């Protein structure tokens, strides 16, 4: 399944000069016969438009960052205490523009962890983290209502992933879905 994910990724060099001004890290690890990804739940805050949502570690590029790869390494360390330099970089996904704030363009980076990391959440920003099996995401796509609008989402137990994070993960999982040719039971 890692090869199916890699199929949809591109090298960072293709996006070194892109318009993205923010990043997320998609952290994957293989456990038993599945691949898990790390999702984080943001704390409730009136200053955060994504308050209380499940998302991915990441944040905005700062002027001190040489490039977006440096941004994703810094932001991941700041938010969850995981050093991405100890992981395998698989590639990036096409940038995704936030619909909530169109000035934010996110470049998603995908990493494979060879062992379970020690996660130390920045409690000012994040409430909890969870390892979600990719097979559960693929088998649990639903529609949710937010306000008066309906949105596609992944729903696994009490984990609801929608909006920007859903759109990013959908791109990552596209290669897996294509490989499975619509037969999600083969995961």
Residue pairs with C-beta under 8 A, 6 or more apart in sequence:
1 34
1 35
1 134
1 176
1 179
1 187
2 28
2 30
2 35
2 90
2 112
4 175
4 176
4 178
4 179
4 180
5 28
5 35
5 90
5 110
5 172
5 173
5 175
5 176
6 90
6 91
6 175
7 175
7 178
7 179
8 93
8 171
8 172
8 174
8 175
9 90
9 91
9 92
9 93
9 110
9 172
9 175
10 91
10 92
10 93
10 94
11 91
11 92
12 68
12 69
12 89
12 91
12 92
12 109
14 92
15 68
15 92
15 95
15 107
16 67
16 68
18 68
18 95
18 105
18 107
19 95
19 105
20 61
20 68
20 95
20 105
20 106
20 107
21 60
21 61
21 103
21 104
21 105
22 58
22 59
22 60
22 61
22 71
22 104
22 105
22 106
22 107
23 58
23 59
23 61
23 68
23 71
23 72
23 75
23 106
23 107
23 108
23 109
24 55
24 56
24 57
24 58
24 72
24 106
24 107
24 108
24 109
24 165
24 168
25 56
25 57
25 58
25 72
25 75
25 76
25 84
25 108
25 109
25 110
25 111
26 37
26 56
26 93
26 108
26 109
26 110
26 111
26 168
26 169
26 172
27 37
27 38
27 57
27 76
27 82
27 87
27 111
27 113
27 117
28 35
28 36
28 37
28 90
28 110
28 111
28 112
28 113
28 134
29 35
29 36
29 38
29 112
29 113
29 114
29 115
29 116
29 131
30 36
30 112
31 116
31 131
34 133
34 134
34 135
34 187
35 133
35 134
36 131
36 132
36 133
36 134
37 131
37 132
37 134
37 137
37 169
38 56
38 57
38 80
38 119
38 129
38 130
38 131
38 132
39 54
39 55
39 56
39 129
39 130
39 131
39 132
39 159
39 161
39 165
40 54
40 55
40 56
40 57
40 79
40 80
40 121
40 126
40 128
40 129
41 52
41 53
41 54
41 55
41 126
41 127
41 128
41 129
41 130
42 48
42 50
42 51
42 52
42 53
42 54
42 55
42 125
42 126
42 127
43 51
43 52
43 123
43 124
43 125
43 126
43 127
44 51
44 52
44 127
45 51
49 100
49 101
50 100
50 163
50 164
52 127
53 162
53 163
53 165
54 130
54 159
54 160
54 161
54 165
55 161
55 164
55 165
56 108
56 165
56 168
57 75
57 76
57 79
57 80
57 82
58 72
58 75
58 76
58 79
58 106
59 71
59 75
59 78
59 79
60 71
60 104
61 68
61 71
62 71
62 74
65 71
65 74
68 107
68 109
69 109
72 84
72 107
72 109
73 83
73 84
73 85
76 82
76 84
77 83
77 84
78 122
79 121
79 122
79 125
79 126
80 119
80 120
80 121
80 122
80 126
80 129
81 118
81 119
81 120
81 121
81 122
82 113
82 117
82 118
82 119
84 109
84 111
86 113
86 117
87 111
87 112
87 113
87 114
88 111
88 112
88 113
88 114
89 109
89 110
89 111
90 110
90 111
90 112
91 109
91 110
92 107
92 108
92 109
92 110
93 107
93 108
93 110
93 168
93 171
93 172
94 171
95 105
95 106
95 107
95 108
96 105
96 106
96 108
96 164
96 167
96 168
96 171
97 104
97 105
97 106
98 104
98 105
98 106
98 164
99 163
99 164
100 163
100 164
106 164
106 168
108 168
108 171
108 172
110 172
119 129
121 127
121 128
121 129
130 159
132 156
132 159
132 161
133 156
134 173
134 176
134 187
135 184
135 187
136 156
137 154
137 156
137 161
137 169
137 173
138 173
138 176
138 177
138 180
138 184
138 187
139 184
139 187
140 154
140 155
140 156
141 152
141 153
141 154
142 152
142 153
142 154
142 155
143 150
143 151
143 152
143 153
144 150
144 151
144 153
144 155
144 160
144 162
145 151
146 162
151 162
151 163
151 166
152 162
152 166
152 170
153 160
153 161
153 162
153 166
154 160
154 161
154 162
154 166
154 169
155 161
161 169
176 187
177 184
180 186
180 187
